[in-house]
Structure formats: C-alpha cells, structure tokens
Amino acid sequence: MFWVLFLLAAWTAAGISCARLCHAAVQAARPAPEGQGRKRELSLYEAAFLAGGPHRVMELTLVSMHRRRRLLLAHTGWATVVDPEGEDDLERSVIGAIGPAGQARIAAVRTAASAADAVRALADRLVSAGLAVPDTARSHVASAVRGVQGAAAATVALAATALLMLPQEQGATAPVLAWFALPLVLTLGCLAIARIEVHPYSRWASPDGQRLLGSLSPESDGDERAFLTAVAVRGVGAVDDPDLRAALTGGRTAHRSH
C-alpha cells in the first residue's frame, strides 16, 4: 500500500494547482466598478491593444501610416520613412524606432516601438478603465496554468512510479490506475475549462473589454475606418494586399513567391 503515498502527493498537487488557477481566473475576470469604461467607445488603438496587445497596436500603426503614405512598407520586410513628422505619440514611436537612417527592418521596428512609452501609457489607460487585464493578473493566470500542467505531468510520473513498485500480481494495476486517473482528470478538466473560459481575456482584454470588442463591426462598410478596425481586431489576417501582408510578416510571403 506504499503507492497510496504517491496518490496523496498527486491529489495534493492537483488540488493546490487547480485552486490557484481558479483564484487567478476570478481575479482576472473581476469586473470594473459600475459605470467605469463600460459605456465608452473604443478608439482603434485601444481596440488593437485589447485584441492583440502592443504588437497589434504597432501593426495597426504601421498599416495606417503606410496607407496614408507616411511610411513605405516594402514586401521584402523593410520600412522607409516618407514623412518624419508623426501625427501622434504612437506614430512618433514608430519613426523613432526606425532611427535617423530612415529605414529599418519592420520586425525590429515593431518590437522596439511596442515597448515605447506611448504603448505603456495606452495600456495604463485601459487598465484604469477596467478594460484591460493588468500585467500582474495576466502573469498570475499564466503561472497558474503552468502549475496545473506540471501537476498533470507529476500525476502521470507518480502513477508510473507506483506501478513499478507494485507486486507483480494479476489485476493489481487496474485499481491503482483508476485512483490515479481521478487527479489526472481533474487537472486536464481544469485546463480544458481554462482554455475556454480564461484564454479569451487572460492575455489582454478584461470581460468588459471583450464585450466592447464584440460590439465592433469591421464588416459594416468598405471605408478606410472599417478596414483599420478589421486590422485592429484580426491583425495581419485582415490585410488583403499581398505585398503589404508580406511586409508585415517579414517578407516570408515574398520569399516563398521567389
């Protein structure tokens, strides 16, 4: 009966990790104070952040500047400054990331500009309005998910160890496997529920932010704002220009075509 100790260890790891994930998910899903941020309209930059974070904001900024001929995005993956005067802080961040040479790789520009003060200020405003999940809450959810995954792996390892220590008797393994299956089902079920319930907003948008994102209708008409709204919500997948899409994906499409 020494295998019972392994079973208790598996149950302890599964119970603690699942409880931690539930607590982290509840904290991340905490609604904003009544009336705070719920009846406002999202700007395109705000929608981009809630849908895809800082990188999505930079994708939207690059596409917007390219469409207005303020920036040239080549299908080979290079960005060239056309107008060095940015219209807002995010555009100035992009121009600053390109540097004095006026030309740089789009991937490097996107990474550098994503960490700029303008993006952090945008994130802080959305967190204050209750529309974005704070960094601490997102990191807690991610850490809790990893803990449940570790508990599931530990359950499998403990079950294997317990089976190796069992006497070689016919029918002795089935009850042991059945008992270890319970904590394994608990952890895997918790991960499945987290994937459905937590994943949509554990990265960037809070439940209130998700509701505002869901109210956007980028397909309502064919004007420029509708196109940019689609880019904000869906990212590069909303770009129908193959050269522009190749530029935003680092020139990979262009390289394949050659």
C-alpha positions as CSV (number, residue, x, y, z in Angstrom):
1,M,0.0,0.0,0.0
2,F,3.0,2.3,-0.3
3,W,1.6,3.6,-3.5
4,V,-1.1,5.5,-1.6
5,L,1.6,8.0,-0.6
6,F,2.2,8.7,-4.2
7,L,-1.6,9.0,-4.7
8,L,-1.8,11.6,-1.9
9,A,1.0,13.6,-3.4
10,A,-0.8,13.6,-6.8
11,W,-4.0,14.7,-5.2
12,T,-2.3,17.4,-3.3
13,A,-0.5,18.8,-6.4
14,A,-3.7,18.6,-8.4
15,G,-5.9,20.3,-5.7
16,I,-3.5,23.1,-4.9
17,S,-2.7,23.9,-8.6
18,C,-6.4,23.9,-9.7
19,A,-7.4,26.0,-6.7
20,R,-4.6,28.5,-7.6
21,L,-5.8,28.7,-11.2
22,C,-9.4,29.2,-10.2
23,H,-8.4,32.1,-7.9
24,A,-6.2,33.7,-10.6
25,A,-9.0,33.4,-13.2
26,V,-11.5,35.0,-10.8
27,Q,-9.1,37.9,-10.1
28,A,-8.5,38.4,-13.9
29,A,-12.3,38.3,-14.5
30,R,-13.1,40.8,-11.8
31,P,-15.5,43.4,-13.4
32,A,-14.7,47.1,-13.4
33,P,-16.5,49.4,-11.0
34,E,-20.0,50.2,-12.1
35,G,-20.1,52.6,-15.0
36,Q,-16.3,52.7,-15.4
37,G,-15.4,52.2,-19.0
38,R,-18.5,50.2,-19.9
39,K,-20.3,52.8,-22.0
40,R,-17.4,54.3,-23.8
41,E,-16.4,53.7,-27.4
42,L,-13.0,52.2,-28.2
43,S,-10.5,54.0,-30.3
44,L,-8.8,52.0,-33.0
45,Y,-5.6,51.9,-30.9
46,E,-7.5,50.7,-27.9
47,A,-9.3,48.0,-29.8
48,A,-5.9,46.8,-31.2
49,F,-4.4,46.6,-27.8
50,L,-7.3,44.7,-26.3
51,A,-7.4,42.3,-29.3
52,G,-3.7,41.6,-29.6
53,G,-1.6,43.7,-27.2
54,P,1.3,46.0,-28.0
55,H,2.3,44.2,-31.2
56,R,-1.2,44.5,-32.6
57,V,-1.1,48.2,-31.8
58,M,2.1,48.5,-33.8
59,E,0.7,46.5,-36.7
60,L,-2.2,48.9,-36.9
61,T,0.0,51.9,-36.7
62,L,2.3,50.7,-39.4
63,V,-0.7,49.8,-41.7
64,S,-2.3,53.2,-41.0
65,M,0.9,55.1,-41.8
66,H,1.5,53.1,-44.9
67,R,-2.0,53.7,-46.2
68,R,-1.6,57.4,-45.7
69,R,1.8,57.4,-47.5
70,R,3.7,58.5,-44.3
71,L,5.6,55.3,-44.3
72,L,6.6,52.8,-47.0
73,L,6.4,49.1,-46.1
74,A,8.2,47.0,-48.7
75,H,7.2,43.4,-49.3
76,T,10.8,42.5,-48.5
77,G,10.3,43.5,-44.9
78,W,11.8,46.9,-44.8
79,A,10.1,50.2,-43.5
80,T,11.1,53.5,-45.0
81,V,10.1,56.9,-43.6
82,V,8.3,59.2,-46.0
83,D,7.0,61.8,-43.6
84,P,9.2,62.2,-40.5
85,E,6.5,64.1,-38.6
86,G,4.3,61.7,-36.7
87,E,0.7,62.7,-36.0
88,D,0.5,61.2,-32.5
89,D,2.8,59.6,-29.9
90,L,2.4,56.1,-31.4
91,E,3.5,57.3,-34.9
92,R,6.4,59.2,-33.4
93,S,7.4,56.0,-31.6
94,V,7.5,54.1,-34.9
95,I,9.6,56.9,-36.6
96,G,11.9,56.9,-33.6
97,A,12.3,53.1,-33.7
98,I,13.3,53.3,-37.4
99,G,16.1,55.7,-36.5
100,P,17.9,58.5,-38.2
101,A,18.8,56.4,-41.3
102,G,15.1,56.5,-42.2
103,Q,15.0,52.8,-43.0
104,A,14.9,49.6,-40.8
105,R,13.6,46.1,-40.7
106,I,9.8,46.1,-39.9
107,A,10.2,43.3,-37.4
108,A,12.8,45.2,-35.4
109,V,10.7,48.4,-35.6
110,R,7.6,46.6,-34.4
111,T,9.5,45.1,-31.5
112,A,11.2,48.3,-30.4
113,A,8.1,50.5,-30.8
114,S,5.9,48.0,-28.9
115,A,7.9,48.8,-25.8
116,A,7.7,52.6,-26.1
117,D,6.2,54.9,-23.5
118,A,3.2,55.6,-25.7
119,V,2.1,51.9,-25.7
120,R,2.6,51.7,-22.0
121,A,0.5,54.8,-21.5
122,L,-2.2,53.3,-23.6
123,A,-2.1,50.1,-21.6
124,D,-2.3,52.0,-18.3
125,R,-5.4,53.9,-19.5
126,L,-7.2,50.7,-20.5
127,V,-6.3,49.1,-17.2
128,S,-7.6,52.1,-15.3
129,A,-10.8,51.9,-17.2
130,G,-11.2,48.3,-16.3
131,L,-11.0,47.2,-20.0
132,A,-7.5,45.5,-19.9
133,V,-6.2,42.9,-17.6
134,P,-3.2,44.2,-15.5
135,D,0.2,42.6,-16.1
136,T,0.2,41.1,-12.7
137,A,-3.2,39.3,-13.2
138,R,-2.1,38.0,-16.7
139,S,1.2,36.7,-15.2
140,H,-0.7,35.0,-12.4
141,V,-3.0,33.3,-14.8
142,A,-0.2,32.1,-17.0
143,S,1.8,30.9,-13.9
144,A,-1.3,29.1,-12.6
145,V,-1.8,27.3,-15.9
146,R,1.8,26.1,-15.9
147,G,1.3,24.9,-12.4
148,V,-1.7,22.8,-13.4
149,Q,0.2,21.4,-16.4
150,G,3.0,20.5,-14.0
151,A,0.6,18.8,-11.7
152,A,-0.8,16.7,-14.6
153,A,2.7,15.6,-15.6
154,A,3.6,14.8,-12.0
155,T,0.4,12.7,-11.6
156,V,1.5,10.6,-14.6
157,A,5.0,10.3,-13.2
158,L,3.8,9.3,-9.8
159,A,1.4,6.8,-11.3
160,A,4.2,5.2,-13.3
161,T,6.4,5.1,-10.2
162,A,3.6,3.5,-8.1
163,L,3.1,0.8,-10.8
164,L,6.8,-0.1,-10.8
165,M,6.7,-0.6,-7.0
166,L,3.6,-2.8,-7.1
167,P,4.0,-6.6,-6.7
168,Q,3.6,-8.4,-9.9
169,E,0.1,-9.8,-9.3
170,Q,-2.6,-10.2,-11.8
171,G,-5.2,-7.5,-11.6
172,A,-3.2,-5.3,-9.1
173,T,-2.6,-2.5,-11.6
174,A,-6.2,-1.7,-12.6
175,P,-7.3,-0.2,-9.2
176,V,-4.1,1.8,-8.9
177,L,-4.6,3.3,-12.4
178,A,-8.2,4.1,-11.6
179,W,-7.3,6.0,-8.5
180,F,-4.5,8.0,-10.3
181,A,-6.9,8.7,-13.1
182,L,-9.0,10.9,-10.8
183,P,-6.5,13.7,-10.1
184,L,-5.4,13.4,-13.8
185,V,-9.0,14.0,-14.9
186,L,-9.2,16.9,-12.5
187,T,-6.1,18.7,-13.8
188,L,-6.9,18.0,-17.5
189,G,-10.5,19.2,-17.0
190,C,-9.3,22.3,-15.3
191,L,-7.0,23.1,-18.2
192,A,-9.8,22.5,-20.7
193,I,-12.2,24.8,-18.8
194,A,-9.4,27.4,-18.5
195,R,-8.8,27.2,-22.2
196,I,-12.4,28.0,-22.9
197,E,-13.2,30.5,-20.1
198,V,-9.9,32.2,-19.3
199,H,-8.0,32.2,-22.5
200,P,-10.1,34.8,-24.4
201,Y,-9.2,37.5,-22.0
202,S,-6.3,36.3,-19.9
203,R,-3.9,37.9,-22.4
204,W,-5.1,41.5,-22.8
205,A,-8.8,42.3,-22.5
206,S,-11.0,42.0,-19.4
207,P,-14.5,40.8,-19.7
208,D,-15.7,44.4,-20.2
209,G,-13.1,44.9,-22.8
210,Q,-14.2,41.7,-24.6
211,R,-17.8,43.0,-24.7
212,L,-16.7,46.3,-26.2
213,L,-14.6,44.4,-28.8
214,G,-17.5,42.2,-29.6
215,S,-19.6,45.3,-30.3
216,L,-17.2,46.4,-33.1
217,S,-18.4,45.6,-36.6
218,P,-15.4,46.0,-39.1
219,E,-17.5,44.4,-41.9
220,S,-20.2,47.2,-41.7
221,D,-18.9,49.0,-44.8
222,G,-15.9,49.3,-47.0
223,D,-14.4,52.6,-45.9
224,E,-10.9,53.2,-44.5
225,R,-12.0,53.1,-40.9
226,A,-13.7,49.7,-41.4
227,F,-10.5,48.3,-42.9
228,L,-8.4,49.6,-40.0
229,T,-11.0,48.3,-37.5
230,A,-10.6,44.9,-39.1
231,V,-6.8,45.1,-38.8
232,A,-7.1,46.2,-35.1
233,V,-9.4,43.2,-34.3
234,R,-8.0,40.5,-36.5
235,G,-4.4,41.6,-37.2
236,V,-2.5,40.9,-40.4
237,G,-5.1,38.3,-41.4
238,A,-7.4,41.3,-42.3
239,V,-5.0,42.7,-44.9
240,D,-5.9,41.7,-48.4
241,D,-2.9,43.3,-50.1
242,P,-0.4,40.5,-50.7
243,D,2.6,42.9,-50.7
244,L,1.5,44.6,-47.5
245,R,0.9,41.3,-45.8
246,A,4.3,40.1,-46.9
247,A,5.8,43.2,-45.5
248,L,4.1,42.7,-42.1
249,T,5.2,39.1,-42.0
250,G,8.8,39.8,-42.5
251,G,8.9,39.2,-46.3
252,R,8.2,35.5,-45.9
253,T,5.4,35.5,-48.5
254,A,7.6,37.4,-50.9
255,H,10.5,34.9,-50.4
256,R,8.2,31.9,-51.0
257,S,7.0,33.5,-54.2
258,H,10.5,33.8,-55.5
